[in-house]
Amino acid sequence: MYAALSSGWKPKSESISVSALIGPPRIRTLTIKHWDELVEDVSDRLWALLGQALHSTLEKYAAGGVVAEMGIKATVDGTVISGRPDFYNAGVVGDYKITSVFSFLLGIKEEWTMQLNFYSHLLRGSNLPVTALNIHAILRDWVENKTLTDKDYPKIPFVTVPVTLWTPDDCMAYIKDRVRRHISSPMDACSDAERWARATTYAVFKVGNKRALRVLDTLDGANKWGLEHHEKNPKDKLEIHERPGSFVRCERFCAVKSFCDINPYNNPAAEQSAEGWEEL
C-alpha cells in the first residue's frame, strides 16, 4: 500500500502536461525545483490511488472502438504539451472523475472544462476530430436515502455531464495564454481562484447558541440584520462572530507550501486568529 501511495511522476521542465498547464505556474516551478525535497503524507493520496485504479481498470476493459489512455502531444509556441485523455471514441472525448456529491452539485469545474478542451486541441492536431466532451462523475459519498427527499440529488452514484466544446481558435488562445504564464512568468503569485480563496464572513448568533442565525458577507450587513432581528425579538441577545477568510489550497493542499516564500501560512505572525466576535 505504501509503495503504491508514494509513487509519482516527476514533472519535466522541457514539457508541460495538460494537468500542469491548467494549474498554477508557481506550483509547477517549485515542484520541479524541489522534487527531491518534497514531503507528503501518503494518506493524502488515497483518493488519487483510487483514481489510478479506476483508470487502469477502464483501460483494460475498454470496449471495441474506444481508445483509452492515449498519449498525445503538440507543440505550442515552442513548448511541448502532452496529455492522456481517459477515452476517445468516434469524436467524443471523455474523462472520469471521482468526486463528492457536493462538488458535482456545484457544477462543472473550470479546470475540468479546460482539461477536456485542451485534450481536444491535442487530438485535432493528431487529425482526430472532436465533436463532444463529457465528464463521467463517480460520486464517492453518494447516499441512496437522500434520493427520496431531495429532487436534485443524483439518482445513482454515476453521472455523465456534457462539457462545452470551445472553438479551435478559442481553445488555442487559452492554451497560448497558459503557456505564456508558465514560460514567461513561472513564479507569478497564484490568483485568488488558484489559491481557493474563501472570503471572510460574519455570523450572527443568539448568545449561547452554537448554530448561527444568519451568515452575511459584510459586517455592515450582519449588523443591519442583527438589529432588524432584535427589533422583532427584543429579548434575544445577539453577537456577531467574524469568520476570517483563508486560502484553502495554501493552507492545506499545496505540496510545495514550505518552499513558497509568499505563502501566508509559513509565517505564524501573518496568520489570522480562527475567530473574532463583537456583541450587538
Backbone as numpy.savetxt, mean C-alpha at the origin, in Angstrom:
# Nx Ny Nz CAx CAy CAz Cx Cy Cz
10.96 -23.19 7.96 10.13 -21.99 7.96 11.00 -20.73 7.96
12.00 -20.69 8.84 12.85 -19.50 8.93 13.56 -19.23 7.60
14.09 -20.29 6.98 14.81 -20.12 5.71 13.91 -19.54 4.65
12.66 -20.01 4.61 11.71 -19.52 3.61 11.35 -18.06 3.87
11.16 -17.73 5.14 10.76 -16.36 5.49 11.89 -15.37 5.27
13.13 -15.81 5.45 14.26 -14.88 5.39 14.85 -14.74 4.00
14.34 -15.47 3.02 14.87 -15.36 1.67 14.36 -14.09 1.00
15.13 -13.59 0.06 14.71 -12.39 -0.65 15.67 -12.07 -1.78
15.20 -11.26 -2.73 16.01 -10.91 -3.89 16.61 -9.53 -3.68
17.92 -9.44 -3.85 18.59 -8.16 -3.74 18.28 -7.32 -4.98
17.79 -6.09 -4.79 17.50 -5.24 -5.95 18.78 -4.86 -6.68
18.65 -4.62 -7.99 19.81 -4.27 -8.81 19.81 -2.78 -9.11
20.99 -2.19 -9.04 21.10 -0.76 -9.32 20.95 -0.45 -10.79
21.28 -1.42 -11.66 21.26 -1.17 -13.10 19.89 -1.39 -13.74
18.93 -1.90 -12.98 17.58 -2.09 -13.51 16.58 -1.86 -12.39
15.32 -1.70 -12.77 14.27 -1.44 -11.78 13.09 -2.36 -12.06
12.65 -3.08 -11.05 11.45 -3.90 -11.20 10.22 -3.00 -11.16
9.11 -3.49 -11.69 7.88 -2.71 -11.66 7.47 -2.39 -10.23
7.59 -3.36 -9.33 7.19 -3.13 -7.94 8.05 -2.04 -7.29
9.36 -2.02 -7.63 10.23 -0.97 -7.08 9.96 0.36 -7.75
9.62 0.33 -9.03 9.39 1.56 -9.78 8.20 2.34 -9.23
7.17 1.64 -8.81 5.99 2.33 -8.28 6.19 2.73 -6.82
7.26 2.24 -6.20 7.55 2.59 -4.82 8.43 3.82 -4.71
8.70 4.29 -3.49 9.52 5.49 -3.29 10.98 5.28 -3.71
11.55 6.19 -4.49 12.96 6.08 -4.88 13.90 6.01 -3.68
13.58 6.76 -2.64 14.46 6.80 -1.47 14.58 5.42 -0.82
13.48 4.69 -0.74 13.50 3.36 -0.13 14.33 2.42 -0.99
14.16 2.47 -2.32 14.95 1.60 -3.21 16.43 1.91 -3.09
16.78 3.19 -3.08 18.18 3.59 -3.01 18.83 3.12 -1.71
18.15 3.32 -0.59 18.70 2.90 0.70 18.74 1.38 0.82
17.78 0.69 0.21 17.77 -0.77 0.23 18.99 -1.33 -0.50
19.30 -0.77 -1.67 20.47 -1.22 -2.42 21.75 -0.93 -1.64
21.84 0.26 -1.08 23.06 0.67 -0.38 23.31 -0.14 0.88
22.24 -0.48 1.60 22.40 -1.11 2.92 21.88 -2.55 2.94
21.80 -3.20 1.80 21.20 -4.53 1.72 21.78 -5.50 2.75
23.10 -5.53 2.86 23.75 -6.49 3.76 23.62 -6.10 5.23
23.07 -4.93 5.51 22.92 -4.48 6.89 21.47 -4.53 7.37
20.55 -4.81 6.47 19.14 -4.76 6.82 18.78 -5.87 7.80
17.98 -5.50 8.80 17.49 -6.45 9.79 15.97 -6.35 9.80
15.32 -7.50 9.69 13.86 -7.51 9.66 13.35 -8.70 10.44
12.29 -8.49 11.20 11.65 -9.59 11.93 10.98 -10.51 10.90
11.40 -11.76 10.86 10.87 -12.65 9.82 9.36 -12.85 9.93
8.81 -12.64 11.14 7.36 -12.79 11.30 6.60 -11.75 10.49
7.28 -10.63 10.17 6.64 -9.61 9.36 6.45 -10.06 7.91
7.09 -11.17 7.55 7.04 -11.64 6.17 6.10 -12.83 5.98
5.29 -13.14 7.00 4.40 -14.30 6.91 3.43 -14.17 5.75
2.82 -12.98 5.61 1.85 -12.80 4.53 2.54 -12.82 3.17
3.78 -12.31 3.12 4.53 -12.36 1.86 4.81 -13.82 1.47
5.12 -14.65 2.46 5.36 -16.07 2.20 4.10 -16.74 1.66
2.95 -16.39 2.24 1.70 -16.94 1.75 1.45 -16.53 0.30
1.78 -15.28 0.00 1.64 -14.81 -1.38 2.54 -15.56 -2.34
3.78 -15.83 -1.92 4.71 -16.59 -2.76 4.19 -18.00 -3.02
3.64 -18.62 -1.97 3.08 -19.97 -2.13 1.91 -19.96 -3.10
1.07 -18.92 -2.99 -0.07 -18.79 -3.90 0.40 -18.69 -5.34
1.36 -17.82 -5.60 1.83 -17.62 -6.96 2.49 -18.88 -7.52
3.22 -19.59 -6.68 3.86 -20.82 -7.12 2.83 -21.87 -7.51
1.78 -21.99 -6.71 0.73 -22.97 -7.00 -0.04 -22.62 -8.26
-0.39 -21.35 -8.41 -1.15 -20.93 -9.58 -0.33 -21.08 -10.86
0.98 -20.85 -10.76 1.85 -21.04 -11.93 1.90 -22.51 -12.32
1.96 -23.38 -11.32 2.05 -24.81 -11.57 0.79 -25.35 -12.24
-0.38 -24.80 -11.85 -1.63 -25.33 -12.36 -2.33 -24.37 -13.34
-1.55 -23.55 -14.01 -2.14 -22.61 -14.98 -2.85 -23.37 -16.09
-4.06 -22.89 -16.44 -4.86 -23.54 -17.47 -4.24 -23.33 -18.85
-4.69 -24.12 -19.80 -4.19 -24.01 -21.16 -4.42 -22.62 -21.73
-3.40 -22.06 -22.36 -3.51 -20.73 -22.94 -3.09 -19.62 -21.99
-3.01 -19.94 -20.70 -2.61 -18.94 -19.71 -1.09 -18.97 -19.54
-0.47 -17.80 -19.67 0.96 -17.68 -19.42 1.14 -17.09 -18.03
1.70 -17.88 -17.10 1.84 -17.43 -15.72 3.28 -17.04 -15.41
3.44 -15.98 -14.63 4.74 -15.54 -14.15 5.75 -15.36 -15.29
5.31 -14.70 -16.35 6.18 -14.48 -17.50 7.09 -13.27 -17.25
8.39 -13.47 -17.32 9.32 -12.38 -17.13 9.42 -11.54 -18.40
9.24 -10.23 -18.27 9.30 -9.33 -19.42 10.10 -8.09 -19.05
10.73 -7.49 -20.07 11.56 -6.31 -19.85 11.35 -5.29 -20.96
11.67 -4.04 -20.65 11.68 -2.98 -21.65 12.64 -1.91 -21.17
13.19 -1.15 -22.10 14.10 -0.06 -21.74 13.39 1.28 -21.94
13.38 2.08 -20.89 12.74 3.40 -20.92 13.78 4.44 -20.52
14.05 5.35 -21.42 15.05 6.41 -21.17 16.37 5.84 -20.64
16.78 4.74 -21.24 18.06 4.14 -20.89 18.05 3.25 -19.66
16.90 3.09 -19.03 16.79 2.27 -17.83 15.96 1.01 -18.12
16.48 -0.14 -17.71 15.77 -1.41 -17.93 14.68 -1.57 -16.86
13.47 -1.78 -17.33 12.33 -2.03 -16.45 11.94 -3.49 -16.60
11.79 -4.21 -15.49 11.42 -5.62 -15.54 10.14 -5.88 -14.76
9.40 -6.87 -15.18 8.16 -7.21 -14.50 7.82 -8.67 -14.71
6.89 -9.16 -13.88 6.47 -10.55 -13.95 4.98 -10.63 -13.61
4.12 -10.40 -14.60 2.67 -10.47 -14.33 2.28 -11.86 -13.82
1.28 -11.90 -12.94 0.83 -13.20 -12.43 0.31 -14.08 -13.55
-0.48 -13.49 -14.44 -0.87 -14.27 -15.62 -1.30 -13.36 -16.76
-1.19 -13.92 -17.96 -1.62 -13.23 -19.18 -2.36 -14.25 -20.04
-3.53 -13.85 -20.52 -4.32 -14.78 -21.33 -5.16 -14.01 -22.34
-4.82 -14.13 -23.61 -5.61 -13.54 -24.70 -5.91 -12.06 -24.47
-4.89 -11.29 -24.08 -5.06 -9.86 -23.92 -5.43 -9.40 -22.53
-5.73 -10.34 -21.64 -6.13 -9.99 -20.28 -4.96 -10.22 -19.33
-4.64 -9.17 -18.55 -3.57 -9.26 -17.55 -4.21 -9.34 -16.17
-3.76 -10.31 -15.37 -4.34 -10.47 -14.05 -3.28 -10.52 -12.97
-3.63 -10.05 -11.77 -2.71 -10.09 -10.65 -3.48 -10.50 -9.40
-2.91 -11.42 -8.64 -3.54 -11.89 -7.41 -3.03 -11.09 -6.22
-3.94 -10.73 -5.33 -3.58 -10.00 -4.12 -4.24 -10.69 -2.92
-3.44 -10.94 -1.89 -4.00 -11.40 -0.62 -4.12 -10.16 0.25
-5.34 -9.81 0.58 -5.58 -8.54 1.26 -6.70 -8.68 2.28
-6.97 -7.62 3.01 -8.05 -7.64 4.00 -9.35 -7.18 3.36
-10.45 -7.54 3.97 -11.75 -7.08 3.49 -11.82 -5.56 3.53
-11.29 -4.96 4.59 -11.32 -3.51 4.73 -10.59 -2.84 3.57
-9.41 -3.35 3.23 -8.66 -2.79 2.11 -9.43 -2.92 0.81
-10.08 -4.05 0.63 -10.87 -4.26 -0.58 -12.02 -3.28 -0.66
-12.71 -3.05 0.47 -13.86 -2.15 0.47 -13.45 -0.71 0.21
-12.19 -0.36 0.49 -11.72 1.00 0.21 -11.55 1.25 -1.28
-11.49 0.17 -2.07 -11.35 0.33 -3.52 -9.96 -0.07 -3.99
-9.79 -0.06 -5.29 -8.51 -0.44 -5.88 -7.43 0.56 -5.47
-6.32 0.06 -4.97 -5.22 0.92 -4.57 -4.53 1.51 -5.80
-4.04 2.73 -5.66 -3.36 3.40 -6.77 -2.17 2.59 -7.27
-1.42 2.00 -6.33 -0.23 1.24 -6.76 -0.61 -0.02 -7.53
-1.80 -0.60 -7.26 -2.24 -1.75 -8.04 -2.53 -1.34 -9.48
-3.19 -0.19 -9.63 -3.48 0.31 -10.97 -2.20 0.60 -11.73
-1.24 1.23 -11.06 0.04 1.50 -11.69 0.75 0.21 -12.07
0.77 -0.75 -11.18 1.47 -2.00 -11.43 0.93 -2.70 -12.67
-0.36 -2.86 -12.77 -0.94 -3.57 -13.90 -0.76 -2.80 -15.21
-0.87 -1.49 -15.16 -0.67 -0.70 -16.37 0.79 -0.71 -16.81
1.72 -0.74 -15.86 3.13 -0.85 -16.23 3.40 -2.21 -16.88
2.73 -3.26 -16.38 2.83 -4.57 -17.03 2.31 -4.48 -18.47
1.22 -3.74 -18.64 0.64 -3.64 -19.98 1.63 -3.02 -20.95
2.41 -2.03 -20.48 3.42 -1.41 -21.34 4.50 -2.42 -21.73
4.96 -3.21 -20.75 5.99 -4.20 -21.04 5.47 -5.26 -22.01
4.23 -5.67 -21.84 3.65 -6.68 -22.72 3.50 -6.16 -24.15
3.02 -4.92 -24.26 2.88 -4.35 -25.61 4.25 -4.23 -26.28
5.28 -3.96 -25.49 6.62 -3.88 -26.05 7.12 -5.23 -26.54
6.50 -6.32 -26.06 6.82 -7.67 -26.52 5.82 -8.15 -27.57
5.09 -7.19 -28.16 4.11 -7.48 -29.22 2.95 -8.35 -28.73
2.60 -8.18 -27.46 1.44 -8.89 -26.90 0.36 -7.86 -26.60
-0.80 -7.97 -27.23 -1.87 -6.98 -27.02 -2.45 -7.07 -25.62
-2.92 -5.92 -25.11 -3.56 -5.88 -23.79 -4.91 -5.20 -23.94
-5.95 -5.90 -23.54 -7.32 -5.37 -23.67 -8.02 -5.16 -22.33
-7.53 -5.80 -21.27 -8.20 -5.67 -19.98 -7.23 -6.01 -18.85
-7.48 -5.40 -17.68 -6.68 -5.63 -16.49 -7.60 -6.03 -15.33
-7.19 -7.02 -14.55 -8.01 -7.47 -13.44 -7.18 -7.72 -12.19
-7.72 -7.33 -11.05 -7.18 -7.72 -9.75 -8.04 -8.85 -9.20
-7.40 -9.92 -8.78 -8.11 -11.05 -8.16 -7.73 -11.05 -6.68
-8.66 -10.62 -5.86 -8.38 -10.42 -4.43 -8.84 -11.61 -3.60
-7.91 -12.15 -2.82 -8.23 -13.19 -1.85 -8.30 -12.51 -0.48
-9.46 -12.57 0.14 -9.72 -11.80 1.37 -9.40 -12.66 2.59
-8.25 -12.38 3.19 -7.71 -13.28 4.21 -8.50 -13.27 5.52
-9.25 -12.18 5.80 -9.97 -12.10 7.07 -11.49 -12.13 6.87
-11.93 -12.70 5.76 -13.36 -12.77 5.43 -14.11 -13.59 6.47
-15.31 -13.12 6.86 -16.14 -13.81 7.85 -17.52 -14.04 7.24
-17.91 -15.28 7.13 -19.16 -15.61 6.45 -20.39 -14.96 7.10
-20.43 -14.91 8.42 -21.61 -14.37 9.10 -21.91 -12.93 8.71
-20.87 -12.17 8.35 -21.08 -10.77 8.01 -21.82 -10.60 6.69
-21.85 -11.62 5.88 -22.61 -11.53 4.62 -24.11 -11.48 4.88
-24.52 -11.90 6.07 -25.95 -11.94 6.40 -26.48 -10.58 6.85
-25.59 -9.70 7.31 -26.04 -8.42 7.87 -25.54 -7.20 7.11
-24.57 -7.39 6.22 -23.98 -6.26 5.49 -24.08 -6.52 4.00
-24.93 -5.75 3.33 -25.16 -5.98 1.90 -23.93 -5.69 1.05
-23.02 -4.86 1.57 -21.81 -4.52 0.82 -20.67 -5.48 1.08
-20.85 -6.36 2.04 -19.78 -7.30 2.39 -19.65 -8.36 1.29
-18.43 -8.71 0.88 -18.24 -9.71 -0.19 -18.90 -11.04 0.16
-19.55 -11.65 -0.81 -20.30 -12.88 -0.56 -19.40 -14.10 -0.42
-18.24 -14.06 -1.02 -17.25 -15.13 -0.88 -15.88 -14.46 -0.69
-14.88 -15.20 -0.20 -13.58 -14.57 0.08 -12.68 -14.42 -1.14
-13.28 -14.34 -2.31 -12.52 -14.15 -3.55 -13.31 -13.21 -4.45
-12.66 -12.13 -4.88 -13.35 -11.12 -5.68 -12.45 -10.69 -6.83
-13.02 -10.61 -8.03 -12.32 -10.10 -9.20 -12.80 -8.70 -9.51
-11.87 -7.77 -9.62 -12.21 -6.36 -9.84 -11.46 -5.85 -11.07
-12.18 -5.25 -12.03 -11.48 -4.69 -13.20 -10.71 -3.44 -12.83
-9.59 -3.24 -13.50 -8.73 -2.07 -13.29 -8.72 -1.25 -14.57
-8.79 0.07 -14.42 -8.79 0.96 -15.59 -7.52 0.79 -16.41
-7.69 0.57 -17.69 -6.55 0.42 -18.61 -6.22 1.77 -19.20
-5.01 2.26 -18.94 -4.59 3.55 -19.48 -4.26 3.44 -20.97
-4.29 4.57 -21.63 -3.84 4.59 -23.02 -2.32 4.39 -23.04
-1.78 3.87 -24.14 -0.33 3.69 -24.22 0.44 4.98 -23.94
-0.06 6.12 -24.43 0.64 7.39 -24.21 0.63 7.78 -22.73
-0.53 7.63 -22.07 -0.60 7.95 -20.65 0.29 7.02 -19.83
0.30 5.76 -20.21 1.12 4.78 -19.49 2.59 5.14 -19.62
3.03 5.47 -20.82 4.43 5.84 -21.03 4.80 7.09 -20.24
3.88 8.05 -20.17 4.15 9.28 -19.42 4.34 8.97 -17.94
3.50 8.09 -17.38 3.64 7.71 -15.98 4.97 7.02 -15.74
5.33 6.09 -16.62 6.58 5.35 -16.44 7.78 6.27 -16.53
7.78 7.17 -17.51 8.90 8.11 -17.66 9.05 8.98 -16.41
7.93 9.39 -15.83 7.99 10.21 -14.63 8.58 9.42 -13.46
8.19 8.15 -13.33 8.73 7.32 -12.26 10.22 7.06 -12.47
10.63 6.79 -13.70 12.04 6.56 -14.00 12.85 7.81 -13.67
12.31 8.96 -14.04 13.00 10.22 -13.75 13.22 10.37 -12.25
12.19 10.09 -11.46 12.33 10.21 -10.01 13.40 9.28 -9.46
13.40 8.04 -9.94 14.36 7.06 -9.41 15.79 7.34 -9.85
15.97 7.82 -11.07 17.32 8.02 -11.60 17.86 9.41 -11.27
17.03 10.43 -11.41 17.50 11.81 -11.22 17.40 12.29 -9.78
16.44 11.76 -9.03 16.23 12.22 -7.65 16.07 11.03 -6.71
17.07 10.15 -6.65 16.93 8.90 -5.90 16.79 9.07 -4.39
17.18 10.25 -3.85 17.09 10.43 -2.41 16.08 11.50 -2.02
15.19 11.83 -2.95 14.11 12.76 -2.61 13.28 12.21 -1.45
12.79 13.09 -0.62 11.93 12.67 0.48 10.67 12.02 -0.07
10.21 10.99 0.61 8.96 10.34 0.22 7.80 11.31 0.41
6.80 11.20 -0.45 5.62 12.05 -0.32 4.79 11.58 0.87
3.84 12.41 1.29 2.95 12.02 2.39 2.21 10.73 2.05
1.79 10.59 0.79 1.08 9.37 0.38 1.99 8.16 0.50
3.25 8.32 0.10 4.21 7.22 0.17 4.58 6.89 1.61
4.44 7.87 2.48 4.74 7.65 3.91 3.50 7.17 4.66
2.38 7.00 3.94 1.12 6.56 4.51 0.72 7.48 5.66
0.65 8.77 5.33 0.37 9.79 6.33 -1.04 9.62 6.91
-1.12 9.76 8.20 -2.41 9.73 8.91 -2.57 11.07 9.60
-3.61 11.79 9.27 -3.80 13.15 9.77 -4.16 13.17 11.26
-3.84 14.29 11.90 -4.24 14.51 13.28 -5.76 14.69 13.34
-6.39 14.06 14.32 -7.83 14.21 14.51 -8.11 14.57 15.97
-9.36 14.96 16.23 -9.75 15.41 17.57 -11.03 14.68 17.97
-10.92 13.91 19.04 -12.04 13.08 19.49 -12.73 13.72 20.69
-14.05 13.83 20.62 -14.84 14.38 21.72 -15.37 13.23 22.57
-15.00 13.26 23.84 -15.39 12.21 24.78 -16.30 12.77 25.87
-17.20 11.96 26.34 -17.88 12.23 27.60 -16.95 11.75 28.69
-16.66 12.61 29.67 -15.68 12.28 30.70 -16.02 10.94 31.34
-15.02 10.06 31.36 -15.20 8.73 31.95 -15.48 7.65 30.94
-15.86 8.04 29.68 -16.15 7.06 28.64 -14.89 6.71 27.86
-14.82 5.48 27.37 -13.68 5.05 26.57 -13.93 5.24 25.08
-15.18 5.31 24.68 -15.53 5.47 23.26 -15.86 6.94 22.96
-15.28 7.46 21.90 -15.53 8.86 21.53 -16.97 9.04 21.04
-17.54 10.20 21.36 -18.86 10.54 20.83 -18.76 10.95 19.37
-17.65 11.62 19.02 -17.46 12.10 17.65 -15.97 12.38 17.44
-15.49 12.12 16.23 -14.11 12.42 15.88 -14.12 13.42 14.73
-13.43 14.54 14.92 -13.42 15.63 13.93 -11.99 15.86 13.41
-11.92 16.48 12.23 -10.62 16.73 11.59 -9.89 17.94 12.15
-10.62 18.86 12.80 -9.99 20.08 13.31 -10.41 20.31 14.76
-9.58 21.06 15.49 -9.90 21.39 16.88 -11.11 22.31 16.93
-11.18 23.25 15.99 -12.34 24.15 15.95 -13.62 23.36 15.74
-13.56 22.39 14.85 -14.73 21.56 14.58 -15.13 20.75 15.79
-14.15 20.23 16.52 -14.43 19.45 17.72 -15.04 20.34 18.81
-14.49 21.56 18.96 -15.04 22.49 19.94 -16.49 22.86 19.62
-16.73 23.14 18.34 -18.08 23.51 17.92 -19.06 22.38 18.17
-18.68 21.17 17.78 -19.57 20.03 17.98 -19.81 19.79 19.47
-18.73 19.90 20.28 -18.86 19.69 21.71 -19.79 20.69 22.37
-19.70 21.97 21.95 -20.57 23.00 22.52 -22.03 22.76 22.14
-22.26 22.34 20.89 -23.62 22.04 20.45 -24.19 20.86 21.23
-23.34 19.85 21.44 -23.79 18.70 22.24 -24.10 19.12 23.67
-23.25 19.97 24.22 -23.43 20.40 25.61 -24.72 21.21 25.79
-25.08 21.98 24.79 -26.33 22.76 24.86 -27.54 21.84 24.92
-27.46 20.71 24.22 -28.56 19.75 24.22 -28.52 18.83 25.43
-27.30 18.62 25.96 -27.12 17.71 27.09 -26.25 18.40 28.15
-26.80 19.40 28.85 -26.01 20.24 29.76 -25.36 19.48 30.90
-25.83 18.30 31.23 -25.24 17.54 32.33 -23.97 16.81 31.90
-23.78 16.64 30.60 -22.61 15.93 30.11 -21.36 16.80 30.23
-20.33 16.25 30.82 -19.05 16.94 30.88 -18.15 16.31 29.81
-17.67 17.15 28.91 -16.93 16.65 27.76 -15.47 17.06 27.80
-14.64 16.31 27.10 -13.24 16.67 26.90 -12.82 16.26 25.49
-11.86 16.98 24.96 -11.37 16.70 23.60 -9.97 16.08 23.70
-9.80 14.95 23.06 -8.50 14.28 23.01 -7.91 14.47 21.62
-6.70 14.99 21.58 -6.00 15.09 20.30 -5.37 13.74 19.98
-5.61 13.28 18.75 -4.97 12.05 18.28 -3.96 12.45 17.22
-2.69 12.62 17.63 -1.69 13.15 16.70 -1.54 12.30 15.45
-1.31 12.98 14.34 -1.09 12.28 13.09 0.23 11.54 13.11
0.41 10.70 12.12 1.65 9.92 12.05 1.94 9.54 10.61
3.15 9.06 10.39 3.53 8.50 9.10 3.69 7.00 9.34
2.64 6.27 9.01 2.56 4.86 9.40 3.70 4.04 8.81
4.02 4.28 7.55 5.10 3.50 6.92 6.44 3.79 7.60
6.72 5.06 7.83 7.99 5.45 8.46 8.12 4.85 9.85
7.01 4.80 10.55 7.04 4.35 11.95 7.15 2.85 12.08
6.44 2.10 11.20 6.31 0.67 11.45 6.66 -0.24 10.28
6.61 0.26 9.06 6.68 -0.67 7.93 7.79 -0.38 6.92
8.73 0.46 7.25 9.83 0.77 6.33 11.07 -0.04 6.73
11.53 -0.91 5.82 12.66 -1.79 6.12 13.97 -1.03 6.28
14.03 0.19 5.74 15.28 0.96 5.80 15.17 2.16 6.75
14.21 2.14 7.65 13.97 3.30 8.51 15.20 3.69 9.31
16.00 2.71 9.76 17.16 3.02 10.58 18.27 3.70 9.79
18.19 3.66 8.46 19.20 4.29 7.62 18.72 5.60 7.00
17.51 5.99 7.32 16.92 7.19 6.73 17.11 8.37 7.68
17.88 9.36 7.24 18.21 10.47 8.12 17.07 11.47 8.29
15.97 11.30 7.56 14.83 12.20 7.73 13.62 11.49 8.32
13.80 10.23 8.74 12.70 9.52 9.39 12.49 10.11 10.79
11.32 10.69 11.06 11.11 11.37 12.35 11.17 10.43 13.55
10.96 9.13 13.31 10.93 8.18 14.42 12.32 7.69 14.80
13.33 8.15 14.09 14.71 7.85 14.49 15.21 8.81 15.56
14.47 9.90 15.76 14.84 10.92 16.74 13.76 11.01 17.80
13.99 10.42 18.97 12.95 10.41 20.02 12.42 11.79 20.35
13.27 12.81 20.25 12.84 14.17 20.60 11.82 14.70 19.60
11.81 14.11 18.39 10.90 14.59 17.36 9.56 13.89 17.42
9.49 12.81 18.19 8.23 12.08 18.25 7.23 12.83 19.12
5.96 12.76 18.69 4.91 13.41 19.43 4.39 12.46 20.51
3.76 13.03 21.53 3.14 12.18 22.53 1.96 11.46 21.91
1.60 10.33 22.51 0.56 9.50 21.91 -0.80 10.17 21.95
-1.04 10.99 22.96 -2.36 11.59 23.05 -2.34 12.81 23.96
-3.00 13.89 23.52 -3.17 15.06 24.38 -4.65 15.33 24.53
-5.05 16.16 25.50 -6.47 16.42 25.65 -6.67 17.78 26.29
-7.86 18.32 26.05 -8.25 19.54 26.76 -9.72 19.45 27.11
-10.08 20.09 28.22 -11.46 20.00 28.71 -12.27 21.15 28.15
-13.50 20.83 27.77 -14.39 21.90 27.27 -14.94 22.70 28.44
